Amino acid sequence: MQHAKPLPSYLVQRYHGWKATTWTENRAWYRRLAEDGQRPRAMVISCCDSRVHVTSIFGADQGEFFIHRNIANLVPAYAPDGEQHGTSAAVEYAVTALKVAHLIVVGHSLCGGVKGCHDMCSGHAPELEEKSSFIGRWMDILRPGYDRVKDLAAGDQLQALEKEAVLISLENLLTFPFVRDAVEAGEMTVHGLWNDIGEGSLEYFDPVAKRFQPI
């Protein structure tokens, strides 16, 4: 920490603006959140991509969503191996402690992580195959999705793989016993969405039709 620099001035200015307006106008609400604790209605698992902003898409208030972001909005399969699992820990907390009513996975267009997986699996990114690549080993979760889309027309593969990232995450969520139990008991619902950033459109996965449908 010896080389730490002051916070960029534009962030300091934005903070003071927020404190003087939004916080001041909603002081009672923020204090209630602090004193009563969080009671989010839903957990949202979305991508780290800076263009993905689920609170804006849904007009959500502070305290409404428990949000976990990672590369390509992926959920690994249940693996109680004693290792460190950030995404799995977030899911466990949301379901067992916060008792969220909905669990939502949100994928998106032009996902860099998904493209990295496609490049790796198609032999165009050997550096991601290295054991030392954190991105490559994380994107291994999506390898089964690549196998499902590799025979599609080249121009269709990336978007299809983006949607496979959502589907594989939904499949893996149901390998967690506490998720499966909550769903089977009717205490929680699980949903998959895909957002086209440029068009502002949103699609949901219809488990009956087994395809993504526009909202």
MDTraj code that builds the backbone (N, CA, C; nanometers):
import mdtraj as md
import numpy as np

residues = "MET GLN HIS ALA LYS PRO LEU PRO SER TYR LEU VAL GLN ARG TYR HIS GLY TRP LYS ALA THR THR TRP THR GLU ASN ARG ALA TRP TYR ARG ARG LEU ALA GLU ASP GLY GLN ARG PRO ARG ALA MET VAL ILE SER CYS CYS ASP SER ARG VAL HIS VAL THR SER ILE PHE GLY ALA ASP GLN GLY GLU PHE PHE ILE HIS ARG ASN ILE ALA ASN LEU VAL PRO ALA TYR ALA PRO ASP GLY GLU GLN HIS GLY THR SER ALA ALA VAL GLU TYR ALA VAL THR ALA LEU LYS VAL ALA HIS LEU ILE VAL VAL GLY HIS SER LEU CYS GLY GLY VAL LYS GLY CYS HIS ASP MET CYS SER GLY HIS ALA PRO GLU LEU GLU GLU LYS SER SER PHE ILE GLY ARG TRP MET ASP ILE LEU ARG PRO GLY TYR ASP ARG VAL LYS ASP LEU ALA ALA GLY ASP GLN LEU GLN ALA LEU GLU LYS GLU ALA VAL LEU ILE SER LEU GLU ASN LEU LEU THR PHE PRO PHE VAL ARG ASP ALA VAL GLU ALA GLY GLU MET THR VAL HIS GLY LEU TRP ASN ASP ILE GLY GLU GLY SER LEU GLU TYR PHE ASP PRO VAL ALA LYS ARG PHE GLN PRO ILE".split()
xyz = np.array([
    [0.0816, -0.1205, 0.0000],
    [0.0000, 0.0000, 0.0000],
    [0.0858, 0.1267, 0.0000],
    [0.2168, 0.1135, -0.0044],
    [0.3038, 0.2306, 0.0001],
    [0.2855, 0.3201, -0.1219],
    [0.2432, 0.2626, -0.2327],
    [0.2300, 0.3384, -0.3564],
    [0.0864, 0.3815, -0.3834],
    [-0.0010, 0.3693, -0.2848],
    [-0.1408, 0.4069, -0.3046],
    [-0.1526, 0.5560, -0.3297],
    [-0.2365, 0.5914, -0.4240],
    [-0.2594, 0.7310, -0.4598],
    [-0.3965, 0.7750, -0.4087],
    [-0.4183, 0.9067, -0.3957],
    [-0.5503, 0.9545, -0.3551],
    [-0.6562, 0.9108, -0.4556],
    [-0.7784, 0.8972, -0.4096],
    [-0.8897, 0.8633, -0.4979],
    [-0.8987, 0.9674, -0.6082],
    [-0.9229, 0.9266, -0.7352],
    [-0.9340, 1.0242, -0.8438],
    [-1.0341, 1.1343, -0.8096],
    [-1.0000, 1.2569, -0.8454],
    [-1.0801, 1.3727, -0.8050],
    [-1.2225, 1.3663, -0.8572],
    [-1.2424, 1.3072, -0.9779],
    [-1.3789, 1.3026, -1.0315],
    [-1.4683, 1.2124, -0.9471],
    [-1.4087, 1.1077, -0.8863],
    [-1.4878, 1.0217, -0.7987],
    [-1.5200, 1.0928, -0.6679],
    [-1.4255, 1.1692, -0.6171],
    [-1.4503, 1.2467, -0.4950],
    [-1.5638, 1.3454, -0.5186],
    [-1.5617, 1.4124, -0.6336],
    [-1.6659, 1.5103, -0.6654],
    [-1.8022, 1.4430, -0.6785],
    [-1.8036, 1.3262, -0.7436],
    [-1.9306, 1.2545, -0.7589],
    [-1.9847, 1.2098, -0.6231],
    [-1.8943, 1.1658, -0.5348],
    [-1.9400, 1.1252, -0.4025],
    [-2.0056, 1.2419, -0.3290],
    [-1.9402, 1.3559, -0.3297],
    [-1.9958, 1.4708, -0.2596],
    [-2.1294, 1.5131, -0.3203],
    [-2.1414, 1.4998, -0.4518],
    [-2.2686, 1.5315, -0.5167],
    [-2.3781, 1.4364, -0.4742],
    [-2.3435, 1.3076, -0.4662],
    [-2.4411, 1.2063, -0.4230],
    [-2.4825, 1.2294, -0.2777],
    [-2.3849, 1.2579, -0.1928],
    [-2.4143, 1.2767, -0.0503],
    [-2.5035, 1.3989, -0.0290],
    [-2.4822, 1.5032, -0.1111],
    [-2.5587, 1.6260, -0.0940],
    [-2.6991, 1.6182, -0.1534],
    [-2.7204, 1.5244, -0.2451],
    [-2.8513, 1.5165, -0.3110],
    [-2.9224, 1.3859, -0.2781],
    [-2.8833, 1.2789, -0.3433],
    [-2.9544, 1.1514, -0.3287],
    [-2.9598, 1.1039, -0.1837],
    [-2.8442, 1.1047, -0.1159],
    [-2.8442, 1.0563, 0.0226],
    [-2.9254, 1.1481, 0.1130],
    [-2.9043, 1.2773, 0.0989],
    [-2.9741, 1.3728, 0.1851],
    [-3.1251, 1.3651, 0.1677],
    [-3.1693, 1.3499, 0.0420],
    [-3.3131, 1.3438, 0.0144],
    [-3.3758, 1.2132, 0.0611],
    [-3.2930, 1.1103, 0.0804],
    [-3.3444, 0.9786, 0.1201],
    [-3.2785, 0.9297, 0.2486],
    [-3.2428, 1.0243, 0.3328],
    [-3.1697, 0.9915, 0.4552],
    [-3.2402, 0.8857, 0.5397],
    [-3.3709, 0.8976, 0.5572],
    [-3.4444, 0.8019, 0.6404],
    [-3.4382, 0.6613, 0.5823],
    [-3.4451, 0.6510, 0.4498],
    [-3.4402, 0.5202, 0.3841],
    [-3.3038, 0.4546, 0.4043],
    [-3.1964, 0.5313, 0.3867],
    [-3.0627, 0.4748, 0.4040],
    [-3.0400, 0.4315, 0.5487],
    [-3.0912, 0.5088, 0.6412],
    [-3.0744, 0.4714, 0.7816],
    [-3.1552, 0.3471, 0.8160],
    [-3.2704, 0.3335, 0.7532],
    [-3.3492, 0.2125, 0.7751],
    [-3.2756, 0.0902, 0.7199],
    [-3.2148, 0.1059, 0.5999],
    [-3.1365, -0.0037, 0.5432],
    [-3.0221, -0.0426, 0.6369],
    [-2.9590, 0.0576, 0.6948],
    [-2.8462, 0.0305, 0.7837],
    [-2.8906, -0.0377, 0.9128],
    [-3.0016, 0.0071, 0.9683],
    [-3.0452, -0.0427, 1.0987],
    [-3.1198, -0.1766, 1.0894],
    [-3.2004, -0.1919, 0.9850],
    [-3.2829, -0.3119, 0.9736],
    [-3.2154, -0.4243, 0.8953],
    [-3.1078, -0.3938, 0.8247],
    [-3.0412, -0.4958, 0.7438],
    [-3.1066, -0.5100, 0.6079],
    [-3.0427, -0.5873, 0.5223],
    [-3.0939, -0.6022, 0.3864],
    [-3.1981, -0.7125, 0.3762],
    [-3.2974, -0.6875, 0.2918],
    [-3.3998, -0.7871, 0.2628],
    [-3.4272, -0.7875, 0.1129],
    [-3.3287, -0.8237, 0.0333],
    [-3.3477, -0.8205, -0.1116],
    [-3.4506, -0.9232, -0.1576],
    [-3.5261, -0.8867, -0.2589],
    [-3.6261, -0.9779, -0.3135],
    [-3.5634, -1.0806, -0.4071],
    [-3.4517, -1.0428, -0.4689],
    [-3.3922, -1.1306, -0.5692],
    [-3.2408, -1.1236, -0.5631],
    [-3.1773, -1.2333, -0.6036],
    [-3.0337, -1.2324, -0.6304],
    [-3.0163, -1.2268, -0.7806],
    [-2.9260, -1.1399, -0.8264],
    [-2.8944, -1.1303, -0.9686],
    [-2.7481, -1.1659, -0.9874],
    [-2.7226, -1.2602, -1.0767],
    [-2.5859, -1.2969, -1.1133],
    [-2.5624, -1.2430, -1.2536],
    [-2.4720, -1.1463, -1.2648],
    [-2.4482, -1.0836, -1.3943],
    [-2.2987, -1.0741, -1.4202],
    [-2.2652, -1.0235, -1.5389],
    [-2.1256, -1.0158, -1.5812],
    [-2.0575, -0.8935, -1.5205],
    [-1.9251, -0.9004, -1.5069],
    [-1.8477, -0.7855, -1.4603],
    [-1.8464, -0.6715, -1.5619],
    [-1.8832, -0.6996, -1.6849],
    [-1.8779, -0.5992, -1.7923],
    [-1.9397, -0.4670, -1.7451],
    [-1.8666, -0.3573, -1.7631],
    [-1.9121, -0.2273, -1.7140],
    [-2.0378, -0.1778, -1.7845],
    [-2.0709, -0.2372, -1.9002],
    [-2.1905, -0.1951, -1.9739],
    [-2.3174, -0.2606, -1.9220],
    [-2.3022, -0.3605, -1.8375],
    [-2.4173, -0.4326, -1.7834],
    [-2.4565, -0.3693, -1.6499],
    [-2.5757, -0.3142, -1.6424],
    [-2.6176, -0.2380, -1.5243],
    [-2.7602, -0.2795, -1.4887],
    [-2.7718, -0.3906, -1.4183],
    [-2.9036, -0.4488, -1.3961],
    [-2.9951, -0.3616, -1.3121],
    [-2.9397, -0.2820, -1.2212],
    [-3.0267, -0.1955, -1.1424],
    [-3.0933, -0.0902, -1.2303],
    [-3.0228, -0.0450, -1.3341],
    [-3.0831, 0.0504, -1.4268],
    [-3.1873, -0.0169, -1.5146],
    [-3.1561, -0.1379, -1.5636],
    [-3.2486, -0.2097, -1.6513],
    [-3.3835, -0.2301, -1.5829],
    [-3.3796, -0.2640, -1.4536],
    [-3.5033, -0.2939, -1.3814],
    [-3.5506, -0.1790, -1.2936],
    [-3.4815, -0.0672, -1.2968],
    [-3.5211, 0.0459, -1.2135],
    [-3.5227, 0.0109, -1.0666],
    [-3.4241, -0.0669, -1.0237],
    [-3.4239, -0.1190, -0.8865],
    [-3.3752, -0.0152, -0.7861],
    [-3.4355, -0.0178, -0.6683],
    [-3.3918, 0.0668, -0.5585],
    [-3.2771, 0.0013, -0.4832],
    [-3.2036, 0.0821, -0.4101],
    [-3.0977, 0.0276, -0.3255],
    [-3.1610, -0.0659, -0.2225],
    [-3.1018, -0.1833, -0.2080],
    [-3.1541, -0.2813, -0.1136],
    [-3.2475, -0.3826, -0.1755],
    [-3.2809, -0.3651, -0.3041],
    [-3.3777, -0.4554, -0.3668],
    [-3.3131, -0.5808, -0.4251],
    [-3.1896, -0.5673, -0.4796],
    [-3.1197, -0.6801, -0.5406],
    [-2.9936, -0.7139, -0.4617],
    [-2.9700, -0.8435, -0.4429],
    [-2.8417, -0.8936, -0.3965],
    [-2.7663, -0.9314, -0.5233],
    [-2.6607, -0.8586, -0.5555],
    [-2.5971, -0.8731, -0.6867],
    [-2.4586, -0.9350, -0.6737],
    [-2.4345, -1.0357, -0.7569],
    [-2.3019, -1.0959, -0.7677],
    [-2.2582, -1.0865, -0.9134],
    [-2.1382, -1.0323, -0.9362],
    [-2.0882, -1.0176, -1.0722],
    [-1.9590, -1.0966, -1.0884],
    [-1.9453, -1.1632, -1.2004],
    [-1.8203, -1.2311, -1.2321],
    [-1.8033, -1.2367, -1.3840],
    [-1.6920, -1.2907, -1.4294],
    [-1.6669, -1.2989, -1.5723],
    [-1.7698, -1.3908, -1.6374],
    [-1.8458, -1.3340, -1.7321],
    [-1.9424, -1.4087, -1.8141],
    [-2.0603, -1.4648, -1.7356],
    [-2.0914, -1.4048, -1.6194],
    [-2.2089, -1.4434, -1.5390],
    [-2.2237, -1.5944, -1.5215],
    [-2.1133, -1.6596, -1.4890],
    [-2.1147, -1.8060, -1.4781],
    [-2.1324, -1.8524, -1.3337],
    [-2.1999, -1.9651, -1.3187],
    [-2.2124, -2.0324, -1.1901],
    [-2.1492, -2.1704, -1.2049],
    [-2.0504, -2.2040, -1.1230],
    [-1.9925, -2.3383, -1.1296],
    [-2.0869, -2.4399, -1.0672],
    [-2.0625, -2.5646, -1.0967],
    [-2.1407, -2.6701, -1.0328],
    [-2.1055, -2.6777, -0.8843],
    [-2.1976, -2.7310, -0.8065],
    [-2.1794, -2.7504, -0.6625],
    [-2.0556, -2.8360, -0.6381],
    [-1.9591, -2.7836, -0.5605],
    [-1.8342, -2.8559, -0.5364],
    [-1.7855, -2.8270, -0.3946],
    [-1.8403, -2.8984, -0.2948],
    [-1.8004, -2.8764, -0.1555],
    [-1.6656, -2.9411, -0.1252],
    [-1.5581, -2.8856, -0.1840],
    [-1.4256, -2.9461, -0.1751],
    [-1.3324, -2.8756, -0.0774],
    [-1.3863, -2.7798, -0.0022],
    [-1.3031, -2.7102, 0.0945],
    [-1.2192, -2.5987, 0.0362],
    [-1.2327, -2.5734, -0.0944],
    [-1.1578, -2.4657, -0.1589],
    [-1.2372, -2.3355, -0.1510],
    [-1.1812, -2.2299, -0.2080],
    [-1.2444, -2.0982, -0.2038],
    [-1.3323, -2.0782, -0.3267],
    [-1.4609, -2.0538, -0.3055],
    [-1.5575, -2.0409, -0.4150],
    [-1.6427, -1.9155, -0.3924],
    [-1.6038, -1.8062, -0.4558],
    [-1.6753, -1.6805, -0.4341],
    [-1.8186, -1.6828, -0.4824],
    [-1.8403, -1.7337, -0.6033],
    [-1.9762, -1.7359, -0.6572],
    [-2.0651, -1.8304, -0.5773],
    [-2.0125, -1.9462, -0.5459],
    [-2.0910, -2.0427, -0.4690],
    [-2.1250, -1.9878, -0.3302],
    [-2.0310, -1.9147, -0.2694],
    [-2.0563, -1.8548, -0.1386],
    [-2.1679, -1.7505, -0.1474],
    [-2.1672, -1.6720, -0.2559],
    [-2.2716, -1.5701, -0.2731],
    [-2.4078, -1.6357, -0.2906],
    [-2.4133, -1.7434, -0.3678],
    [-2.5397, -1.8159, -0.3871],
    [-2.5881, -1.8746, -0.2549],
    [-2.4978, -1.9358, -0.1816],
    [-2.5353, -1.9952, -0.0528],
    [-2.5930, -1.8897, 0.0418],
    [-2.5275, -1.7742, 0.0487],
    [-2.5739, -1.6690, 0.1387],
    [-2.7105, -1.6159, 0.0961],
    [-2.7266, -1.5946, -0.0345],
    [-2.8537, -1.5414, -0.0838],
    [-2.9698, -1.6348, -0.0541],
    [-2.9460, -1.7651, -0.0714],
    [-3.0551, -1.8629, -0.0585],
    [-3.0795, -1.9015, 0.0868],
    [-2.9731, -1.9283, 0.1610],
    [-2.9915, -1.9821, 0.2961],
    [-3.0043, -1.8743, 0.4037],
    [-2.9417, -1.7585, 0.3833],
    [-2.9471, -1.6525, 0.4842],
    [-3.0474, -1.5432, 0.4485],
    [-3.0418, -1.4955, 0.3251],
    [-3.1312, -1.3878, 0.2843],
    [-3.2684, -1.4367, 0.2393],
    [-3.2777, -1.5650, 0.2050],
    [-3.4053, -1.6248, 0.1631],
    [-3.4670, -1.5494, 0.0448],
    [-3.3858, -1.5221, -0.0577],
    [-3.4378, -1.4492, -0.1729],
    [-3.5489, -1.5303, -0.2403],
    [-3.6422, -1.4592, -0.3008],
    [-3.7551, -1.5249, -0.3668],
    [-3.7248, -1.5592, -0.5119],
    [-3.6258, -1.4915, -0.5698],
    [-3.5928, -1.5138, -0.7106],
    [-3.4419, -1.5150, -0.7282],
    [-3.3959, -1.6021, -0.8162],
    [-3.2543, -1.6115, -0.8503],
    [-3.2457, -1.5926, -1.0014],
    [-3.1765, -1.4867, -1.0453],
    [-3.1794, -1.4470, -1.1855],
    [-3.0378, -1.4402, -1.2411],
    [-3.0129, -1.5102, -1.3516],
    [-2.8850, -1.5043, -1.4223],
    [-2.9042, -1.4176, -1.5459],
    [-2.8197, -1.3147, -1.5608],
    [-2.8326, -1.2217, -1.6729],
    [-2.7070, -1.2268, -1.7594],
    [-2.7222, -1.2761, -1.8824],
    [-2.6139, -1.2724, -1.9796],
    [-2.6299, -1.1513, -2.0695],
    [-2.5330, -1.1311, -2.1600],
    [-2.5418, -1.0118, -2.2448],
    [-2.4662, -1.0298, -2.3755],
    [-2.4933, -0.9396, -2.4679],
    [-2.4291, -0.9412, -2.5987],
    [-2.2839, -0.8943, -2.5898],
    [-2.2041, -0.9379, -2.6866],
    [-2.0648, -0.8930, -2.7003],
    [-1.9838, -0.9150, -2.5722],
    [-2.0048, -1.0290, -2.5093],
    [-1.9365, -1.0616, -2.3839],
    [-1.7922, -1.1037, -2.4112],
    [-1.6967, -1.0304, -2.3534],
    [-1.5566, -1.0616, -2.3749],
    [-1.5159, -1.1953, -2.3168],
    [-1.5729, -1.2310, -2.2023],
    [-1.5409, -1.3596, -2.1424],
    [-1.5870, -1.4757, -2.2287],
    [-1.7071, -1.4637, -2.2840],
    [-1.7591, -1.5683, -2.3721],
    [-1.6742, -1.5785, -2.4986],
    [-1.6339, -1.4647, -2.5524],
    [-1.5474, -1.4683, -2.6710],
    [-1.4148, -1.5355, -2.6387],
    [-1.3626, -1.5080, -2.5175],
    [-1.2400, -1.5740, -2.4764],
    [-1.2563, -1.7240, -2.4699],
    [-1.3697, -1.7699, -2.4201],
    [-1.3969, -1.9140, -2.4158],
    [-1.4035, -1.9712, -2.5563],
    [-1.4716, -1.8995, -2.6461],
    [-1.4830, -1.9451, -2.7845],
    [-1.3447, -1.9534, -2.8485],
    [-1.2628, -1.8509, -2.8274],
    [-1.1275, -1.8519, -2.8845],
    [-1.0453, -1.9653, -2.8267],
    [-1.0553, -1.9870, -2.6963],
    [-0.9797, -2.0932, -2.6307],
    [-1.0211, -2.2302, -2.6828],
    [-1.1505, -2.2544, -2.6867],
    [-1.1995, -2.3869, -2.7266],
    [-1.1780, -2.4150, -2.8753],
    [-1.1691, -2.3094, -2.9552],
    [-1.1475, -2.3280, -3.0991],
    [-0.9992, -2.3249, -3.1356],
    [-0.9116, -2.3170, -3.0356],
    [-0.7684, -2.3241, -3.0594],
    [-0.7018, -2.1933, -3.0946],
    [-0.7708, -2.0804, -3.0730],
    [-0.7151, -1.9507, -3.1109],
    [-0.6646, -1.8688, -2.9919],
    [-0.6659, -1.9271, -2.8753],
    [-0.6162, -1.8560, -2.7563],
    [-0.5418, -1.9543, -2.6663],
    [-0.4263, -2.0051, -2.7124],
    [-0.3531, -2.1049, -2.6330],
    [-0.3118, -2.0544, -2.4955],
    [-0.2970, -1.9216, -2.4824],
    [-0.2575, -1.8675, -2.3526],
    [-0.3640, -1.8922, -2.2465],
    [-0.4888, -1.9049, -2.2888],
    [-0.5955, -1.9321, -2.1932],
    [-0.5981, -2.0780, -2.1489],
    [-0.5281, -2.1637, -2.2225],
    [-0.5199, -2.3051, -2.1839],
    [-0.4182, -2.3278, -2.0729],
    [-0.3338, -2.2282, -2.0474],
    [-0.2323, -2.2425, -1.9432],
    [-0.2977, -2.2553, -1.8059],
    [-0.2409, -2.3398, -1.7216],
    [-0.2962, -2.3587, -1.5877],
    [-0.2920, -2.2294, -1.5069],
    [-0.2000, -2.1403, -1.5435],
    [-0.1856, -2.0152, -1.4705],
    [-0.2878, -1.9091, -1.5099],
    [-0.3710, -1.9391, -1.6105],
    [-0.4707, -1.8412, -1.6547],
    [-0.5968, -1.8518, -1.5702],
    [-0.6216, -1.7515, -1.4883],
    [-0.7441, -1.7506, -1.4082],
    [-0.8673, -1.7438, -1.4989],
    [-0.8584, -1.6646, -1.6055],
    [-0.9715, -1.6522, -1.6981],
    [-0.9991, -1.7859, -1.7654],
    [-0.8939, -1.8491, -1.8161],
    [-0.9132, -1.9765, -1.8853],
    [-0.9755, -2.0824, -1.7974],
    [-0.9278, -2.0935, -1.6743],
    [-0.9818, -2.1975, -1.5864],
    [-1.1260, -2.1645, -1.5466],
    [-1.1586, -2.0359, -1.5338],
    [-1.2969, -1.9995, -1.5043],
    [-1.3859, -2.0314, -1.6235],
    [-1.3361, -2.0038, -1.7446],
    [-1.4160, -2.0272, -1.8645],
    [-1.4301, -2.1757, -1.8965],
    [-1.3542, -2.2616, -1.8279],
    [-1.3751, -2.4063, -1.8435],
    [-1.5196, -2.4434, -1.8102],
    [-1.5831, -2.3653, -1.7233],
    [-1.7234, -2.3914, -1.6885],
    [-1.8097, -2.3920, -1.8137],
    [-1.7721, -2.3093, -1.9128],
    [-1.8535, -2.2929, -2.0329],
    [-1.8151, -2.3878, -2.1466],
    [-1.7139, -2.4698, -2.1282],
    [-1.6716, -2.5609, -2.2357],
    [-1.7867, -2.6476, -2.2891],
    [-1.8718, -2.7042, -2.2032],
    [-1.9833, -2.7835, -2.2582],
    [-2.0727, -2.7019, -2.3498],
    [-2.0852, -2.5722, -2.3237],
    [-2.1646, -2.4859, -2.4097],
    [-2.1033, -2.4715, -2.5469],
    [-1.9705, -2.4638, -2.5518],
    [-1.9039, -2.4544, -2.6821],
    [-1.9324, -2.5790, -2.7656],
    [-1.9299, -2.6942, -2.7007],
    [-1.9589, -2.8184, -2.7739],
    [-2.0991, -2.8169, -2.8339],
    [-2.1913, -2.7451, -2.7703],
    [-2.3290, -2.7391, -2.8207],
    [-2.3446, -2.6440, -2.9389],
    [-2.2541, -2.5469, -2.9507],
    [-2.2723, -2.4438, -3.0547],
    [-2.1682, -2.4507, -3.1662],
    [-2.0669, -2.5334, -3.1527],
    [-1.9545, -2.5297, -3.2472],
    [-1.9922, -2.5668, -3.3898],
    [-2.1041, -2.6360, -3.4079],
    [-2.1444, -2.6744, -3.5429],
    [-2.2390, -2.5735, -3.6075],
    [-2.2713, -2.4656, -3.5370],
    [-2.3551, -2.3610, -3.5953],
    [-2.2736, -2.2790, -3.6945],
    [-2.3408, -2.1979, -3.7749],
    [-2.2710, -2.1065, -3.8652],
    [-2.1806, -2.0157, -3.7826],
    [-2.0645, -1.9835, -3.8367],
    [-1.9651, -1.9073, -3.7611],
    [-2.0223, -1.7780, -3.7040],
    [-2.1064, -1.7107, -3.7782],
    [-2.1624, -1.5840, -3.7334],
    [-2.2638, -1.5960, -3.6215],
    [-2.3106, -1.7172, -3.5972],
    [-2.4126, -1.7384, -3.4949],
    [-2.3564, -1.7931, -3.3639],
    [-2.2317, -1.8356, -3.3668],
    [-2.1776, -1.9092, -3.2529],
    [-2.1628, -1.8244, -3.1269],
    [-2.1136, -1.7018, -3.1404],
    [-2.0866, -1.6218, -3.0196],
    [-2.2139, -1.5889, -2.9425],
    [-2.3178, -1.5440, -3.0142],
    [-2.4417, -1.5118, -2.9439],
    [-2.5026, -1.6377, -2.8827],
    [-2.4947, -1.7476, -2.9545],
    [-2.5462, -1.8732, -2.9000],
    [-2.4685, -1.9137, -2.7758],
    [-2.3369, -1.8897, -2.7764],
    [-2.2553, -1.9255, -2.6604],
    [-2.2847, -1.8332, -2.5423],
    [-2.3157, -1.7063, -2.5702],
    [-2.3566, -1.6151, -2.4626],
    [-2.4813, -1.6677, -2.3919],
    [-2.5720, -1.7219, -2.4698],
    [-2.6943, -1.7761, -2.4102],
    [-2.6671, -1.9088, -2.3410],
    [-2.5706, -1.9845, -2.3927],
    [-2.5312, -2.1081, -2.3245],
    [-2.4710, -2.0778, -2.1872],
    [-2.4039, -1.9627, -2.1740],
    [-2.3489, -1.9248, -2.0437],
    [-2.4606, -1.9102, -1.9408],
    [-2.5735, -1.8588, -1.9848],
    [-2.6899, -1.8469, -1.8963],
    [-2.7461, -1.9855, -1.8643],
    [-2.7618, -2.0675, -1.9675],
    [-2.8225, -2.1990, -1.9480],
    [-2.7368, -2.2895, -1.8606],
    [-2.6069, -2.2884, -1.8821],
    [-2.5182, -2.3713, -1.8004],
    [-2.5213, -2.3244, -1.6554],
    [-2.5295, -2.1931, -1.6361],
    [-2.5391, -2.1417, -1.4993],
    [-2.6689, -2.1869, -1.4324],
    [-2.7790, -2.1859, -1.5075],
    [-2.9060, -2.2346, -1.4519],
    [-2.8956, -2.3826, -1.4164],
    [-2.8356, -2.4599, -1.5058],
    [-2.8183, -2.6030, -1.4788],
    [-2.7332, -2.6247, -1.3543],
    [-2.6247, -2.5493, -1.3443],
    [-2.5347, -2.5665, -1.2297],
    [-2.5982, -2.5196, -1.0990],
    [-2.6813, -2.4171, -1.1059],
    [-2.7494, -2.3720, -0.9842],
    [-2.8304, -2.4852, -0.9222],
    [-2.8919, -2.5648, -1.0046],
    [-2.9765, -2.6725, -0.9539],
    [-2.8976, -2.7922, -0.9026],
    [-2.7625, -2.7865, -0.9140],
    [-2.6808, -2.8907, -0.8500],
    [-2.6555, -2.8567, -0.7026],
    [-2.6870, -2.7323, -0.6609],
    [-2.6733, -2.6945, -0.5206],
    [-2.7965, -2.7465, -0.4451],
    [-2.7790, -2.8326, -0.3465],
    [-2.8953, -2.8900, -0.2781],
    [-2.9904, -2.7858, -0.2218],
    [-2.9373, -2.6778, -0.1641],
    [-3.0256, -2.5773, -0.1039],
    [-3.1012, -2.4969, -0.2095],
    [-3.0452, -2.4830, -0.3282],
    [-3.1187, -2.4180, -0.4375],
    [-3.2293, -2.5104, -0.4871],
    [-3.1933, -2.6333, -0.5137],
    [-3.2913, -2.7303, -0.5639],
    [-3.4062, -2.7486, -0.4649],
    [-3.3735, -2.7579, -0.3362],
    [-3.4782, -2.7758, -0.2354],
    [-3.5732, -2.6560, -0.2321],
    [-3.5174, -2.5345, -0.2403],
    [-3.6005, -2.4140, -0.2361],
    [-3.6914, -2.4051, -0.3585],
    [-3.6386, -2.4430, -0.4744],
    [-3.7191, -2.4405, -0.5971],
    [-3.8306, -2.5452, -0.5896],
    [-3.7953, -2.6661, -0.5477],
    [-3.8945, -2.7742, -0.5410],
    [-4.0019, -2.7468, -0.4362],
    [-3.9665, -2.6707, -0.3328],
    [-4.0634, -2.6367, -0.2285],
    [-4.1497, -2.5171, -0.2668],
    [-4.1215, -2.4579, -0.3826],
    [-4.1968, -2.3405, -0.4263],
    [-4.1604, -2.2141, -0.3517],
    [-4.0438, -2.2147, -0.2858],
    [-4.0008, -2.0985, -0.2078],
    [-3.9169, -2.0007, -0.2905],
    [-3.8721, -2.0439, -0.4075],
    [-3.7847, -1.9596, -0.4891],
    [-3.8001, -1.9988, -0.6363],
    [-3.7880, -1.9009, -0.7253],
    [-3.7895, -1.9282, -0.8688],
    [-3.6534, -1.8922, -0.9276],
    [-3.6185, -1.9575, -1.0365],
    [-3.4898, -1.9373, -1.1036],
    [-3.5168, -1.8942, -1.2474],
    [-3.4436, -1.7920, -1.2929],
    [-3.4695, -1.7353, -1.4250],
    [-3.3401, -1.7066, -1.4994],
    [-3.3457, -1.7158, -1.6325],
    [-3.2321, -1.6823, -1.7170],
    [-3.2698, -1.5738, -1.8161],
    [-3.1864, -1.4696, -1.8261],
    [-3.2117, -1.3580, -1.9166],
    [-3.0884, -1.3309, -2.0018],
    [-3.1117, -1.2693, -2.1186],
    [-3.0015, -1.2241, -2.2049],
    [-3.0344, -1.0843, -2.2546],
    [-2.9385, -0.9933, -2.2358],
    [-2.9571, -0.8526, -2.2697],
    [-2.8736, -0.8151, -2.3923],
    [-2.9398, -0.7580, -2.4943],
    [-2.8685, -0.7025, -2.6089],
    [-2.8354, -0.5575, -2.5737],
    [-2.7101, -0.5288, -2.5497],
    [-2.6700, -0.3968, -2.5020],
    [-2.7047, -0.2872, -2.6023],
    [-2.6720, -0.3096, -2.7296],
    [-2.6939, -0.2072, -2.8304],
    [-2.8395, -0.1781, -2.8581],
    [-2.9226, -0.2803, -2.8508],
    [-3.0649, -0.2643, -2.8805],
    [-3.1481, -0.2338, -2.7559],
    [-3.0911, -0.2594, -2.6388],
    [-3.1674, -0.2390, -2.5156],
    [-3.2753, -0.3427, -2.4952],
    [-3.2661, -0.4535, -2.5670],
    [-3.3695, -0.5573, -2.5574],
    [-3.3312, -0.6607, -2.4522],
    [-3.4318, -0.7321, -2.4041],
    [-3.4125, -0.8335, -2.3016],
    [-3.4909, -0.9575, -2.3412],
    [-3.4249, -1.0731, -2.3324],
    [-3.4897, -1.2008, -2.3623],
    [-3.4843, -1.2889, -2.2387],
    [-3.5867, -1.3722, -2.2218],
    [-3.5875, -1.4663, -2.1099],
    [-3.5922, -1.6076, -2.1652],
    [-3.5335, -1.6997, -2.0888],
    [-3.5367, -1.8393, -2.1321],
    [-3.6675, -1.9016, -2.0896],
    [-3.7410, -1.9498, -2.1884],
    [-3.8688, -2.0165, -2.1658],
    [-3.8415, -2.1667, -2.1536],
    [-3.8523, -2.2236, -2.0336],
    [-3.8188, -2.3658, -2.0166],
    [-3.9161, -2.4608, -2.0861],
    [-4.0364, -2.4115, -2.1170],
    [-4.1325, -2.4956, -2.1883],
    [-4.0982, -2.5012, -2.3367],
    [-4.0767, -2.3837, -2.3956],
    [-4.0399, -2.3775, -2.5371],
    [-3.8933, -2.4125, -2.5594],
    [-3.8136, -2.4089, -2.4506],
    [-3.6700, -2.4388, -2.4539],
    [-3.5950, -2.3437, -2.5473],
    [-3.6295, -2.2177, -2.5400],
    [-3.5584, -2.1152, -2.6167],
    [-3.5772, -1.9798, -2.5503],
    [-3.4922, -1.8867, -2.5895],
    [-3.5040, -1.7497, -2.5390],
    [-3.6126, -1.6759, -2.6165],
    [-3.6950, -1.6035, -2.5410],
    [-3.8060, -1.5287, -2.5995],
    [-3.7929, -1.3815, -2.5618],
    [-3.8316, -1.2897, -2.6503],
    [-3.8247, -1.1464, -2.6154],
    [-3.9248, -1.1113, -2.5058],
    [-3.8838, -1.0192, -2.4203],
    [-3.9739, -0.9679, -2.3160],
    [-4.0439, -0.8439, -2.3694],
])
top = md.Topology()
chain = top.add_chain()
for i, resn in enumerate(residues, 1):
    res = top.add_residue(resn, chain, resSeq=i)
    for name in ("N", "CA", "C"):
        top.add_atom(name, md.element.get_by_symbol(name[0]), res)
traj = md.Trajectory(xyz[None], top)
